[in-house]
Amino acid sequence: MNGQQIFILIAILSLLIIFGFVVFFRSKHRQIKPLTPLTGLAFAFIAAGISFGEERWLGYGLMGLGVILSVLDAFLKLRKNK
């Protein structure tokens, strides 16, 4: 494994650990809202961008698309709640 692969592995493991802490420490009394399909798609694009980090144009493109989708989802949720 080269340095980039180790960095990607550490980044993915860090995200999984943070996700585990959030799930573990979340209050049981809160109502958990399910992820919207757009949020799941945005997360998948960001994870794919991290995975394909060796090809810069592909990695950054996928991460950028994921960020755009997450901003769009936040805008749609904000607009729906008004």
Residue pairs with C-beta under 8 A, 6 or more apart in sequence:
1 9
4 53
4 54
8 50
8 51
8 53
11 50
12 47
12 50
12 51
15 47
26 32
35 43
36 73
36 77
38 69
38 72
38 73
38 76
39 70
39 73
41 66
41 69
42 66
42 67
42 69
42 70
42 73
43 66
43 70
44 66
45 62
45 63
45 65
45 66
45 69
46 62
46 63
46 66
46 67
46 70
47 66
48 62
48 66
49 58
49 59
49 60
49 61
49 62
49 63
49 64
49 65
49 66
50 59
50 63
51 59
52 58
52 59
52 62
53 59
